[in-house]
Amino acid sequence: MEKEQLGYFKDIILKKRKKLVEELDSIRENATSDSGSSSGDSTYAYHMADVGTDAQEREKAFLWLARENKYLSHLNAALERIESGEYGHCASCGEQIKKERLEEVPHTTHCVACKNKERR
């Protein structure tokens, strides 16, 4: 792949990475903060359903955090492949991955044909 094309895909990945890091910060903030109903110094007892809902929301935030961290690692790996010159080649067949696929899924390591075989 030519340097110009590698630069193009590097820009795409860096933009996605920047947006993702911002989202991760927001998710982390939500996952680690107490929500309004079960926090505070009130002397009144909290309803168990409210406490359960808060716990469920925190758990959901942690799951999203794990998912987004995995995506971030895929983007970082794609940047490493760009630097090493391995980017854009299918890990299974070695063929060049089509530009359209790389634009849609810039962190991919497989061409469409090999990905479809993998799913079966």
Backbone as CSV, one residue per row, in Angstrom:
resi,resn,N_x,N_y,N_z,CA_x,CA_y,CA_z,C_x,C_y,C_z
1,MET,0.854,-1.173,0.000,0.000,0.000,0.000,0.899,1.235,0.000
2,GLU,0.492,2.240,-0.757,1.288,3.460,-0.876,1.215,4.301,0.395
3,LYS,2.256,5.140,0.594,2.312,5.989,1.787,1.114,6.921,1.879
4,GLU,0.660,7.423,0.730,-0.488,8.337,0.716,-1.738,7.631,1.237
5,GLN,-1.946,6.401,0.784,-3.090,5.631,1.254,-2.964,5.288,2.737
6,LEU,-1.762,4.930,3.164,-1.549,4.627,4.576,-1.848,5.848,5.437
7,GLY,-1.435,7.018,4.976,-1.723,8.263,5.690,-3.212,8.527,5.763
8,TYR,-3.920,8.235,4.684,-5.380,8.405,4.637,-6.055,7.532,5.691
9,PHE,-5.660,6.255,5.742,-6.265,5.338,6.709,-5.815,5.646,8.138
10,LYS,-4.589,6.108,8.284,-4.113,6.507,9.615,-4.958,7.664,10.148
11,ASP,-5.281,8.622,9.278,-6.133,9.741,9.690,-7.520,9.257,10.121
12,ILE,-8.099,8.331,9.358,-9.413,7.771,9.706,-9.350,7.117,11.086
13,ILE,-8.320,6.309,11.297,-8.192,5.589,12.563,-7.967,6.562,13.715
14,LEU,-7.127,7.564,13.505,-6.868,8.530,14.577,-8.119,9.319,14.942
15,LYS,-8.954,9.658,13.948,-10.209,10.358,14.243,-11.152,9.464,15.045
16,LYS,-11.264,8.197,14.636,-12.118,7.258,15.366,-11.582,7.055,16.785
17,ARG,-10.270,6.986,16.907,-9.642,6.788,18.209,-9.898,7.979,19.127
18,LYS,-9.768,9.174,18.597,-9.999,10.383,19.394,-11.443,10.426,19.905
19,LYS,-12.390,10.140,19.010,-13.797,10.130,19.398,-14.047,9.067,20.459
20,LEU,-13.449,7.901,20.283,-13.620,6.801,21.220,-13.058,7.142,22.602
21,VAL,-11.888,7.772,22.640,-11.285,8.139,23.921,-12.190,9.115,24.668
22,GLU,-12.800,10.048,23.946,-13.742,10.970,24.570,-14.951,10.225,25.131
23,GLU,-15.469,9.270,24.370,-16.600,8.471,24.835,-16.216,7.625,26.044
24,LEU,-15.005,7.083,26.035,-14.542,6.280,27.157,-14.470,7.108,28.433
25,ASP,-14.009,8.339,28.310,-13.955,9.218,29.477,-15.350,9.426,30.058
26,SER,-16.315,9.634,29.180,-17.692,9.828,29.620,-18.255,8.565,30.274
27,ILE,-17.994,7.419,29.668,-18.479,6.144,30.214,-17.836,5.886,31.574
28,ARG,-16.523,6.128,31.685,-15.832,5.925,32.966,-16.442,6.808,34.049
29,GLU,-16.725,8.033,33.684,-17.319,8.962,34.636,-18.668,8.444,35.127
30,ASN,-19.490,7.969,34.201,-20.801,7.429,34.572,-20.685,6.137,35.373
31,ALA,-19.709,5.309,35.027,-19.569,4.012,35.702,-19.059,4.162,37.125
32,THR,-18.262,5.160,37.369,-17.660,5.292,38.694,-18.399,6.260,39.597
33,SER,-19.336,7.015,39.040,-20.066,7.962,39.885,-21.340,7.321,40.401
34,ASP,-21.742,7.739,41.575,-23.018,7.287,42.126,-24.110,8.100,41.482
35,SER,-25.220,7.455,41.160,-26.337,8.206,40.605,-27.144,8.802,41.735
36,GLY,-27.996,9.725,41.416,-28.661,10.555,42.391,-29.477,9.858,43.447
37,SER,-30.230,8.820,43.110,-31.195,8.285,44.060,-30.564,7.549,45.231
38,SER,-29.410,6.919,45.055,-28.855,6.147,46.154,-27.630,6.798,46.764
39,SER,-27.342,8.025,46.420,-26.190,8.683,46.999,-26.635,9.859,47.846
40,GLY,-25.739,10.327,48.668,-26.057,11.489,49.475,-26.122,11.137,50.939
41,ASP,-26.419,12.129,51.758,-26.427,11.954,53.201,-27.837,11.975,53.773
42,SER,-28.803,11.624,52.970,-30.180,11.645,53.438,-30.376,10.633,54.556
43,THR,-31.237,10.967,55.496,-31.533,10.042,56.590,-32.672,9.101,56.234
44,TYR,-33.280,9.289,55.083,-34.386,8.434,54.656,-33.841,7.166,54.011
45,ALA,-34.558,6.080,54.205,-34.184,4.807,53.598,-34.443,4.873,52.095
46,TYR,-33.637,4.175,51.321,-33.796,4.131,49.875,-34.602,2.899,49.515
47,HIS,-35.367,3.037,48.490,-36.140,1.892,48.018,-35.178,0.912,47.350
48,MET,-35.347,-0.349,47.605,-34.435,-1.361,47.064,-34.432,-1.371,45.535
49,ALA,-35.567,-1.057,44.930,-35.627,-1.023,43.466,-34.727,0.081,42.920
50,ASP,-34.679,1.215,43.617,-33.811,2.307,43.176,-32.343,1.907,43.270
51,VAL,-31.989,1.252,44.342,-30.614,0.795,44.522,-30.267,-0.238,43.448
52,GLY,-31.206,-1.141,43.162,-30.984,-2.151,42.125,-30.832,-1.547,40.745
53,THR,-31.649,-0.529,40.450,-31.548,0.152,39.152,-30.197,0.829,39.017
54,ASP,-29.743,1.476,40.086,-28.431,2.129,40.050,-27.322,1.116,39.805
55,ALA,-27.405,-0.031,40.476,-26.394,-1.073,40.298,-26.421,-1.607,38.866
56,GLN,-27.613,-1.769,38.322,-27.734,-2.259,36.955,-27.140,-1.258,35.959
57,GLU,-27.380,0.011,36.171,-26.832,1.041,35.283,-25.310,1.077,35.353
58,ARG,-24.751,0.921,36.547,-23.293,0.884,36.685,-22.722,-0.348,35.983
59,GLU,-23.397,-1.489,36.145,-22.940,-2.714,35.491,-22.965,-2.561,33.969
60,LYS,-24.034,-1.960,33.465,-24.149,-1.728,32.026,-23.017,-0.809,31.548
61,ALA,-22.718,0.213,32.338,-21.634,1.128,31.978,-20.293,0.403,31.952
62,PHE,-20.060,-0.496,32.911,-18.816,-1.260,32.923,-18.720,-2.189,31.714
63,LEU,-19.836,-2.787,31.302,-19.832,-3.638,30.113,-19.504,-2.830,28.858
64,TRP,-20.099,-1.637,28.747,-19.790,-0.756,27.612,-18.323,-0.342,27.649
65,LEU,-17.821,-0.082,28.827,-16.429,0.296,28.981,-15.506,-0.820,28.487
66,ALA,-15.810,-2.049,28.850,-15.011,-3.187,28.400,-15.073,-3.333,26.881
67,ARG,-16.265,-3.171,26.330,-16.447,-3.291,24.876,-15.659,-2.210,24.135
68,GLU,-15.756,-0.999,24.614,-15.075,0.119,23.953,-13.558,0.021,24.131
69,ASN,-13.098,-0.503,25.257,-11.659,-0.709,25.444,-11.120,-1.745,24.460
70,LYS,-11.921,-2.769,24.192,-11.522,-3.780,23.213,-11.409,-3.150,21.821
71,TYR,-12.386,-2.291,21.483,-12.350,-1.596,20.195,-11.115,-0.699,20.116
72,LEU,-10.787,-0.021,21.209,-9.603,0.837,21.247,-8.340,0.009,20.993
73,SER,-8.273,-1.176,21.555,-7.095,-2.026,21.324,-7.002,-2.449,19.860
74,HIS,-8.154,-2.661,19.201,-8.144,-2.992,17.769,-7.639,-1.796,16.946
75,LEU,-8.065,-0.598,17.312,-7.594,0.597,16.601,-6.095,0.790,16.807
76,ASN,-5.624,0.586,18.033,-4.191,0.711,18.305,-3.383,-0.323,17.529
77,ALA,-3.909,-1.531,17.426,-3.229,-2.585,16.661,-3.168,-2.209,15.180
78,ALA,-4.234,-1.584,14.662,-4.236,-1.151,13.267,-3.169,-0.078,13.041
79,LEU,-3.024,0.831,13.993,-1.974,1.858,13.880,-0.588,1.221,13.885
80,GLU,-0.413,0.180,14.695,0.864,-0.535,14.713,1.123,-1.222,13.375
81,ARG,0.069,-1.777,12.775,0.232,-2.424,11.462,0.583,-1.404,10.392
82,ILE,0.052,-0.201,10.504,0.413,0.858,9.553,1.897,1.159,9.673
83,GLU,2.380,1.290,10.897,3.794,1.606,11.129,4.711,0.482,10.661
84,SER,4.267,-0.760,10.811,5.111,-1.897,10.419,4.985,-2.264,8.944
85,GLY,4.004,-1.648,8.258,3.818,-1.936,6.834,2.931,-3.138,6.561
86,GLU,2.311,-3.698,7.574,1.450,-4.871,7.407,-0.009,-4.495,7.173
87,TYR,-0.342,-3.228,7.290,-1.734,-2.785,7.209,-2.310,-3.007,5.813
88,GLY,-3.563,-3.444,5.778,-4.278,-3.581,4.511,-4.157,-4.928,3.843
89,HIS,-3.445,-5.852,4.475,-3.311,-7.196,3.927,-4.071,-8.171,4.810
90,CYS,-4.802,-9.057,4.181,-5.602,-10.050,4.907,-4.684,-11.001,5.670
91,ALA,-5.007,-11.215,6.932,-4.212,-12.117,7.773,-4.361,-13.573,7.353
92,SER,-5.449,-13.911,6.658,-5.666,-15.304,6.247,-5.073,-15.616,4.884
93,CYS,-5.444,-14.818,3.880,-5.012,-15.131,2.513,-3.851,-14.265,2.023
94,GLY,-3.567,-13.186,2.714,-2.453,-12.323,2.333,-2.761,-11.322,1.245
95,GLU,-3.965,-11.386,0.685,-4.353,-10.462,-0.373,-4.615,-9.063,0.193
96,GLN,-4.547,-8.082,-0.706,-4.849,-6.701,-0.332,-6.346,-6.582,-0.007
97,ILE,-6.674,-5.977,1.127,-8.067,-5.746,1.498,-8.565,-4.540,0.725
98,LYS,-9.788,-4.625,0.202,-10.331,-3.543,-0.616,-10.472,-2.258,0.193
99,LYS,-10.243,-1.157,-0.490,-10.294,0.164,0.132,-11.653,0.426,0.786
100,GLU,-12.723,0.004,0.141,-14.067,0.234,0.662,-14.241,-0.437,2.028
101,ARG,-13.700,-1.648,2.152,-13.794,-2.368,3.432,-12.975,-1.660,4.498
102,LEU,-11.786,-1.230,4.142,-10.935,-0.542,5.108,-11.531,0.800,5.535
103,GLU,-12.278,1.436,4.651,-12.925,2.694,5.025,-14.042,2.449,6.042
104,GLU,-14.754,1.346,5.880,-15.851,1.017,6.788,-15.357,0.420,8.098
105,VAL,-14.359,-0.453,7.999,-13.822,-1.140,9.179,-12.293,-1.008,9.135
106,PRO,-11.774,0.171,9.494,-10.342,0.422,9.305,-9.423,-0.446,10.163
107,HIS,-9.967,-1.107,11.173,-9.143,-1.950,12.032,-9.174,-3.424,11.621
108,THR,-9.836,-3.733,10.511,-9.990,-5.122,10.105,-8.650,-5.769,9.748
109,THR,-8.609,-7.068,9.924,-7.423,-7.834,9.540,-7.755,-8.881,8.480
110,HIS,-9.017,-8.910,8.033,-9.447,-9.909,7.059,-10.231,-9.271,5.920
111,CYS,-10.060,-9.819,4.730,-10.877,-9.399,3.596,-12.290,-9.968,3.789
112,VAL,-13.224,-9.523,2.986,-14.617,-9.955,3.126,-14.749,-11.466,2.937
113,ALA,-14.093,-12.001,1.929,-14.208,-13.438,1.649,-13.718,-14.280,2.824
114,CYS,-12.587,-13.918,3.379,-12.034,-14.688,4.514,-12.867,-14.498,5.771
115,LYS,-13.399,-13.305,5.960,-14.257,-13.039,7.128,-15.527,-13.883,7.039
116,ASN,-16.100,-13.976,5.829,-17.287,-14.801,5.641,-16.995,-16.280,5.886
117,LYS,-15.837,-16.747,5.439,-15.444,-18.135,5.698,-15.304,-18.377,7.207
118,GLU,-14.726,-17.388,7.896,-14.497,-17.494,9.337,-15.819,-17.606,10.099
119,ARG,-16.839,-16.926,9.635,-18.136,-16.922,10.311,-18.882,-18.235,10.162
120,ARG,-18.580,-18.993,9.118,-19.298,-20.253,8.857,-18.813,-21.350,9.693
